[in-house]
Amino acid sequence: MTTALEDSIRAAGLRVTTQRLAALEVLERVPHADTEAVHRLIRETHPEITLQSVYVVLAALTGAGLLRRIEPAGSPALYERRIGDNHHHAICSACGAVQDIDCVVGHAPCLTPADAGGFAVASADVTFWGLCPACQRANAATDAVTAVSP
């Protein structure tokens, strides 16, 4: 996988560095990670890499089109490797879990505004909020216990 990642970095016009490669490797394993999570996971194998350098690397990789940055309301920015399509996200309002959701209808931009105000719309960013399956089960278990308690 490393060779493919190195090739993608070069194809984007960037120099291959340990930090860039490590960030892409982390986001291959853990999609929808924030900067601090990426930093924590990189430090497992590269303890010398600073949080500031991770911020710089993620900005460069996003600018080069190798990462997508999403900004859920009330949460830190998240980064993902799934690029090149116009998918959306479902976010658990209880635990913050994030799930990719394919286009709602048809091809990009997936949604057509009633009036785009003269804009040539290229993509739509939709965030669905709700409870993930694990939080639904936890809520159901809590409700069941509450229902039988005196």
C-alpha positions in Angstrom: 0.0 0.0 0.0 2.9 2.4 0.8 4.0 2.5 -2.8 0.5 3.5 -4.0 0.3 6.2 -1.3 3.7 7.5 -2.3 2.6 7.5 -5.9 -0.5 9.4 -5.0 1.5 12.0 -3.1 3.9 12.5 -6.1 0.9 12.6 -8.5 -0.6 15.5 -6.5 2.6 17.4 -6.9 3.9 17.0 -3.4 7.1 15.6 -2.1 6.9 12.3 -0.3 7.6 12.9 3.4 7.4 10.6 6.5 4.7 12.8 7.9 2.5 12.9 4.7 2.9 9.1 4.3 2.1 8.4 7.9 -1.1 10.7 7.8 -2.4 8.9 4.7 -1.7 5.5 6.2 -3.6 6.4 9.4 -6.6 7.7 7.4 -6.6 4.5 5.3 -7.1 2.6 8.6 -9.3 5.1 10.5 -11.5 7.2 8.3 -13.2 10.3 9.7 -10.4 11.1 12.2 -9.7 14.5 13.6 -6.3 16.1 13.8 -5.6 14.9 17.3 -6.6 11.3 16.6 -4.3 11.3 13.5 -1.5 12.7 15.6 -2.0 10.1 18.4 -2.0 7.3 15.9 1.0 8.6 13.9 3.0 8.9 17.2 2.6 5.1 17.8 5.3 4.6 15.1 6.7 8.1 14.7 6.9 9.7 18.2 8.9 12.6 16.9 6.0 14.0 14.8 4.4 17.1 16.5 0.8 18.1 16.5 1.6 21.3 14.6 3.3 19.3 11.8 0.1 17.1 11.5 -2.0 20.2 11.1 0.3 21.4 8.3 0.4 18.0 6.7 -3.4 17.6 6.7 -3.8 21.0 5.2 -1.4 20.3 2.5 -2.9 16.9 1.7 -6.4 18.4 1.7 -5.2 21.3 -0.6 -3.7 18.7 -3.0 -7.0 16.8 -3.2 -5.7 13.7 -1.4 -8.0 14.2 1.6 -11.5 15.5 2.2 -12.1 17.7 5.2 -15.6 17.6 6.7 -16.8 20.0 9.5 -19.7 18.6 11.4 -21.5 21.3 13.5 -20.1 21.4 17.0 -17.3 19.0 16.3 -13.7 19.3 15.2 -12.9 19.0 11.5 -12.6 15.4 10.4 -10.5 14.0 7.5 -11.1 11.1 5.2 -9.5 9.4 2.2 -12.8 8.9 0.3 -12.5 11.6 -2.3 -13.7 12.1 -5.9 -17.4 11.4 -5.2 -20.1 13.4 -3.6 -21.0 11.2 -0.7 -22.6 12.5 2.5 -22.4 11.5 6.2 -24.5 10.3 9.0 -23.3 11.3 12.5 -24.4 9.9 15.8 -25.6 12.8 18.0 -24.8 10.7 21.1 -21.3 9.2 20.5 -20.1 11.1 17.4 -19.7 8.0 15.2 -19.5 8.9 11.5 -20.8 6.7 8.6 -20.5 7.4 4.9 -23.8 7.7 3.0 -23.8 7.5 -0.8 -25.5 10.1 -2.9 -29.1 10.6 -1.9 -30.4 10.8 -5.4 -28.5 10.2 -8.7 -25.1 11.7 -9.5 -23.3 14.8 -8.1 -24.5 17.2 -6.8 -27.1 14.7 -5.6 -29.5 17.6 -4.7 -30.8 20.3 -7.0 -31.6 23.6 -5.2 -34.8 25.4 -6.1 -32.7 28.5 -6.7 -28.9 28.4 -6.8 -28.6 32.2 -6.9 -26.6 32.1 -10.1 -24.1 29.5 -8.7 -23.0 26.6 -10.8 -23.5 23.9 -8.1 -20.8 21.2 -8.2 -21.5 19.3 -5.0 -23.9 19.1 -2.1 -22.8 18.4 1.5 -25.5 16.8 3.5 -25.2 15.6 7.1 -27.7 13.3 8.6 -27.9 13.4 12.4 -29.3 10.6 14.5 -28.4 7.6 16.7 -26.0 4.9 15.5 -27.0 1.3 15.9 -24.9 0.9 19.1 -26.4 4.0 20.7 -29.9 2.8 19.7 -29.3 -0.5 21.4 -27.9 1.3 24.5 -31.0 3.5 24.6 -33.3 0.5 24.2 -31.5 -1.3 27.1 -31.8 1.8 29.3 -35.5 2.2 28.4 -36.1 -1.5 29.2 -34.4 -1.2 32.6 -36.3 2.0 33.4 -39.6 0.4 32.4 -39.2 -2.5 34.9 -37.7 -0.4 37.8 -40.2 0.5 40.6 
